[in-house]
């Protein structure tokens, strides 16, 4: 039972990784508000799924092409991308009144055959995962980045001597990339 559950858990992780990466790959072609741009995004998702299949998918879905094409724009992906769009496995949800800047990819199902679960009356499990990616305009993004040295310096400078006390409990200079300077 532990082996079957472990295999199922691992396959679910593989499917989630496939969904995440396919959505990110498709997001390169956003915004997608018309049919040609949506087809390009779907072809990108199709390319990732075809080139990175999860074990057990082709046993259930024979429409997944058997060979990985040279690029995401390859014409051999047209039929499969159209099928992903028609079946709702690649969609472009409207979230926060934003049209065409989100893409959601749902993986083809994958079958996990059980070895020991048969004794409990369960032959296999079918799993599916999905992921959504969003692309925003540069004006809507608020990037935030601080170096480790900057964060540690801020910790040392806490008011009331708290930073010095913290430094005594946790030697901040051991995890800093260099000497901590007080800003």
N, C-alpha and C positions, 0 to 999 in steps of 0.2 A: 504494500500500500504506500509506503514512504517513497519507494522508487517511482511508482506511477504519479504520485503527487509532485515529486521533484521534477519529473519529466514534463508534467503539465505546467508547473511554475516556470521552468526554463523556457518552454516553448512560448508561453505568454510573454515572457521578457523579450524573446526574439521578435515576436509579432509587434510588440510596442516599439521596439527599436526600428523595425521596418516602417511602421506608421510614422514615427517621428521624423526619420530621415527622408521618407518620401514626401511628407508635407513640407519640410524645409527645402527640399530640392524643387518642389513645385512653386514654393513661395518666391523663388528667384524670378518667376514670370508674372508676378503680381505688379500692379493691379490688373485684374481680369474682369472687365465689365461687358465684354462682347464675346461672341462665339469664337472668333479666331484666337483671342488671348486666353480664353478658357481652355480651348483645345491644346494650346502650347503648354499650359500648366498641367493639364491632365496627361499629356505625353511625357512630361518630366516625371510625374508620379509613376506612370506606367513603366518608364525606363528604370526607375529605381526598384520597383517591385520585380520586374523581369530579371534584372541583373543581380538582385540580392534576394532570391526566393528563400522562404522559410520551409524547412522540411515539413511535408504533409500538405502543402498547398496545392501542388500540381495533381495530387491524388484526388482532390475534391473538385478543383477548377481546371479543367483541361483547356480552357481558353487562354491561359497564361502562355505566352510564346515560350518556346523551348530554348531559344538562343538569345543572348544579350546583343543588341545591336551596337553599332559603333558610337552612336550619340543619341541624345534625347530627341533630336529632330528627325531621326530616321523614319522613313515612310512606313517601315514594317510595324511601327507602333500605332499607326492611325486607327486600325480596327479595335485594338485592345483599349486605347485611350477613349474611343467613342463608347465602348462598352462600359468602362469605368464611369463615365459621365452619365450614361443612360440608366445605369443601375444605382446611381446615387453613392457610389464608392468614392467619387471625387465631387465635392460640392463647394460652393462659394457662399457660405452663410453671411447674412447681413447682421452685423453686430454693432451696436452703438451707432446706428444710422450710417454705417460705413459699408459701401457697396463695392465688392470686388477686391477688397484688401485682405480678406481672409480666405484660406483654403483649408478644407477638411478632407483628410484621406482616411478611408477605412480599408483595412487590409483584406485580401481574399482570405477565406476561412482556411485554417490548417487543422488537420486531423492528428490527434495523438492516440496511437494505439496502446492499449494497456496490456501489460503482461500479467500482473497479479490481480488487477481489478476484475478480471474475468470471474474469479472465484466469488466476487460479490455481485456478479450479474451485470457488470459494466464493461463493455468491449472497448469503447473509445470515447474521446471527448473532442468536440469541435470548438475552436477558439477563434475570435476575431477581435482586433483592437483598432482604435482610431486615434488620430492626432489632428490638431488644428494649428496652423501657422498664420501669422499676421504680419503684414508689412505696413509701416506707417510712414508718413512724410517726415523729413528731418525736423520740421518745426514742431511736431507732436512728440518727439522723443526727448527725454531729459536724461542724457547720459550722466552717470555718476561714477567716478573712479577715484580712488585714493590709494596711494602706495602704502605698503606695509609700514614703512618708516614713518609716514605721516600719521597713520592710525596709532602706532605705538607712542609717538611723540604726544599726540592728543591725550592718550591714556595717562602718560606721566604728568601732564599739565593739569590734571583734574584739580579743582579747587579744594582748599582745606587740607592739603597734604595727602589727600586720598590716593593720588598717583604714586607717591613715594611708598605708601603702605602697600599698594597693589604691586609695585615693583619688588617689594620684599617678599610677598607671597608667590608671585609669578615672575621669575627672572626674565623680564621683557627683552633684555639685551641678548639673551641666548637665541631668540627666534627672529631677531632683527637681521636684515641683510648686511648691516654695518653698524657703526656706532650711532646710538640714538642721540639726535641733537634736539635740544629744547627750542621750539619755535616761539 
